């Protein structure tokens, strides 16, 4: 499992992240809904996913790594690591295009294509009280 207990808890509590891809028109970053799978991969879905630039970027350049970022501002309160500061997890890895697959969220509304990210590197900050600083590692 590539994620720590704290990273997994943080990602499970979030609903939106940003996927960055690179294609013939250069880099692109878009907000996406996602699900963290039990095996440590991340599934991203969409209404007409295969018609999007992010999908086509991955299709055109399957060897190019993607970056997926989930972050927010930590709320004030008990147990806060860095109240009012940013916290998050960045996942860098290989993207796999899957077709005829149940969407990770909004079944019946989202198309049956999925972008699955296989993590290669994980960077997190302010999600683990025992190691709050920015740190990265291979997945």
Buried (B, 14 or more C-beta within 10 A) or exposed (E): EBBBEBBBEBBEEBEEBBBBBBBEEEEBEBEBBBBBEEEBBBBBBBEEBBEBEBBBBBEEBEEEBBBBBBBEEBEEEEEBBBEEEEBBBBBBBBBBBEEEBEBBBEEEEBBBBBBBBBBEBBBBBBBBEEBBEEEEEEB
